[in-house]
Amino acid sequence: MNTTVTSASVIGFSWSNGLSTGGSPIIDYRISYDQSTGIFVTLTTGVTTRSYTTSITLTVGASYTFRVEARNSVGYSVTSTGLTIIAA
């Protein structure tokens, strides 16, 4: 995953598809995040592009880790490696 924007109120990032879709086209993506608690919370589902910008309430200087899962007709993929961003 790559950071595309970070500010006091917005975090944006993009990602690439994995090496395999399991033989079925990707339908959409689910995005989760963790604010240094060790517990990931689903931020959104149904994302149809490979980028996302969120304006969740951010704490300046706080660390946020995002991860993505792809969904196809079989179900959700394994979770991506997390991308950690510090809110500006």
N, C-alpha and C positions, 0 to 999 in steps of 0.2 A: 504494500500500500504506500501511497505517496501523499504527503501533505500538500494541499493546494492553497489553503488560506487559513490564517489564524489571527484572531483579534480579540478584543475584550468581550465580544458577544457572539462571535461566529467561528466555527471550526469546519473546514472543508477538506475532503480527501478523496482520492481515487484509487482504483485497484485494477489488477489484471485477472483474467480467469486463470484457473489452475491448468495443469497439463492435461487433464481428462475431465469430461463431463459425465462419465459413466455410461456413455452411449446414448444419452438423451439430451436434447437441447435445454439450456438454462431458461427458466421461466422468469425468475426474479431473484432478489437478494433480501436477506434479513441482516440488519445492523444492530449490534449490541455495544454497550459501553460500560466501563467500570471507572469509578472515581476513587481509586486507591483503596477500595474496601475488599477487593478479592471476589466481589459478587458482580457478575455481568447482568445488566438489565437490557431487555429488548428496547431499542430506541424506535425502530420502525421496521415494517415489513413491506413487501410489494414494490421495492425499488427496482426499476427496469433499466437503469443506466449503471455504468460502472464508476459513478462518482456520487458523492453526497455532501451536502452542506447542512449543518445543523445550527440552530440558534437556541439550544438548550440554555438554561441559566448557568452561566459559567462563573467560576471563582478565579479571579486573576491570580496567576502563579500556581494554580492547582493542576495536577496531572490527570489526564483523561486517557484511557486506553480503549480503542475501538477495534472491533473485529467484525468480519463479514462471513456470511454463509450463503452459498448459492442454492437455489431450489430448482429441481427438475421434476419430472413425473414420478420419480422414485421417492423423492423427499429432499431433505436438506443435506448438504455436503458436510464434511468435517469443517470445523471452524478455522478461519485463516489465522495466521500469526498476527498478534496484536500490534497496532500502531499506537504508540504513546505520544501524546501532544500536550504541551504545557500551555495553558491559556495565557495569551498576551496581556 
